[in-house]
């Protein structure tokens, strides 16, 4: 996962602008994998999955994040106030697409469907974490209050952004840590659920 921040400032003269909620723009891209057995699929994921810089490894999925913050300042004689703060998160999710389903047995396809759904859920959860921190950042920026001048306000806005984005990165790392610990039990539980659904669908009515 990659997170970047950019700041855009607008100076307005005594005008209060309407507040904007944190927004997220999501896009999806896919990498193709082959293999007809679980071992072959695992090898393909390790070979073709996106490379994540902070782990130095390839992963079965990844999400690239970019935070863009836009600020509007109102400057009066002897004071400057942030009157608008909006944060946008651009999230690009990179997910696997299996191309040899037709040649695989039923058990492999069931396990793949379970695994690929969990990979997508995991990456979507990263986006939720980012949006929550974007909202937190907006609120913190708006709470900076009146400063002596806009240079001071901008300096405080930058420090606030860096602090909350560092907290965001720690939250993402902790999420990955917990998910990694619970991966096996989670997949087994999901497999049992999916198999029960398949069995129930095949029962005569």
Number of C-alpha atoms within 10 A of each C-alpha: 21 14 17 12 15 13 14 11 14 12 16 16 11 13 13 14 13 8 12 13 13 21 15 19 12 14 12 10 11 14 15 14 20 17 18 17 18 15 10 13 18 14 15 18 21 16 15 16 22 21 17 16 10 9 9 8 12 16 19 21 22 24 24 18 22 18 21 16 22 15 20 20 25 21 21 14 7 10 14 23 26 26 25 22 26 22 26 23 23 22 25 20 21 22 21 22 14 19 12 15 16 9 11 13 11 11 12 16 19 14 18 18 15 20 16 17 12 16 19 17 12 17 20 17 14 22 24 12 15 27 22 12 21 27 17 17 25 24 17 16 24 18 14 16 12 19 17 14 17 20 11 15 21 21 11 15 23 14 13 17 23 14 12 16 21 13 13 21 17 12 16 17 15 12 15 14 12 10 13 11 10 11 13 11 10 13 15 13 12 17 18 12 13 16 15 11 11 12 10 11 10 8 7 5 5
